[in-house]
Amino acid sequence: MLRVRQVKIKVEEKDKLNIKVANKLKIKDSNIKSLKILKESIDARYKPEIYYVYEVLVDLNDYTYIKRNNDIEEYTEEKYELKINKKIDKPVIVGSGPAGLF
């Protein structure tokens, strides 16, 4: 999978996300197998033009002609485990603010 950043789309063209991602990757939109939105934000700096800015995960049918740059990189999902230490002696209070005095 590929992570594609900074895909800018006008608010009126929100339904054309596949086409914009394909244009950024310089491929045909039929080559996109699946698309998942990781991040969506709004860029309203240039009013009255308002843009959505996306970061997406893209799965393609063919990866052979994709050139990587700063906005396009390979994505591998990382799994994190939270290790809980069950042996806790006593709480540690740092500072003398309202919570420390309580």
C-alpha positions in Angstrom: 0.0 0.0 0.0 1.0 3.6 -0.5 0.4 6.6 1.7 -0.4 9.7 -0.4 -0.3 13.1 1.3 -1.4 16.6 0.4 -4.2 15.6 -2.0 -6.1 19.0 -2.4 -9.6 19.0 -3.7 -12.1 21.9 -4.0 -15.1 21.5 -1.8 -17.4 21.1 -4.8 -15.3 18.2 -6.2 -15.2 16.1 -3.0 -16.6 13.1 -4.9 -13.7 13.0 -7.3 -11.1 11.9 -4.7 -10.1 8.8 -6.8 -9.4 10.9 -9.8 -7.3 13.4 -7.9 -5.3 10.6 -6.2 -4.7 9.0 -9.6 -3.5 12.3 -11.0 -1.1 12.8 -8.1 0.3 9.2 -8.7 0.2 9.8 -12.5 -1.7 6.6 -13.2 -5.2 5.8 -14.5 -7.9 5.8 -11.9 -8.9 2.2 -12.9 -5.6 1.1 -11.4 -6.8 1.9 -7.9 -8.0 -1.1 -6.1 -9.0 0.5 -2.8 -8.7 3.9 -1.1 -8.9 4.7 2.6 -8.9 8.2 4.1 -6.4 8.6 7.0 -6.8 12.3 7.5 -9.1 15.0 6.2 -8.5 18.7 6.9 -9.8 22.0 5.4 -7.6 24.7 3.8 -9.4 28.0 3.8 -6.4 30.3 3.4 -7.3 31.4 -0.1 -10.9 32.5 0.3 -13.4 32.2 -1.4 -11.6 29.0 -2.7 -11.9 26.4 0.1 -10.1 23.0 -0.3 -10.2 19.7 1.5 -6.7 18.3 2.0 -6.5 14.5 2.3 -4.0 11.9 3.4 -5.0 8.5 2.0 -3.9 4.9 1.8 -4.1 3.5 -1.7 -3.9 -0.1 -2.8 -3.1 -0.5 -6.5 -3.4 -3.3 -9.0 0.1 -2.4 -10.5 2.9 -0.7 -8.6 5.5 -0.8 -11.4 5.4 2.8 -12.6 5.0 4.7 -9.4 7.7 7.2 -8.6 8.1 8.0 -4.9 8.5 11.5 -3.6 7.9 13.3 -0.3 4.1 13.0 -0.7 4.1 9.4 -1.8 5.7 6.6 0.3 5.2 3.0 1.1 3.0 2.2 4.1 3.3 -0.8 6.4 0.9 -1.1 9.2 2.5 -1.1 12.6 0.9 -2.8 15.6 1.5 -1.5 19.0 1.1 -3.3 22.3 0.6 -1.6 25.6 2.5 -3.3 28.4 0.9 -2.7 31.8 3.0 -3.1 34.9 0.7 -4.7 37.4 3.2 -4.2 40.3 2.6 -0.6 41.4 3.7 0.3 44.9 2.4 3.8 45.4 1.5 6.8 43.3 4.1 9.4 42.5 2.9 13.0 42.9 5.0 15.6 41.0 4.5 19.3 41.8 2.4 21.2 44.3 -0.4 22.4 42.1 -4.1 21.7 42.9 -3.8 18.0 42.0 -0.6 17.6 44.1 -2.1 19.3 47.1 -5.3 17.2 46.9 
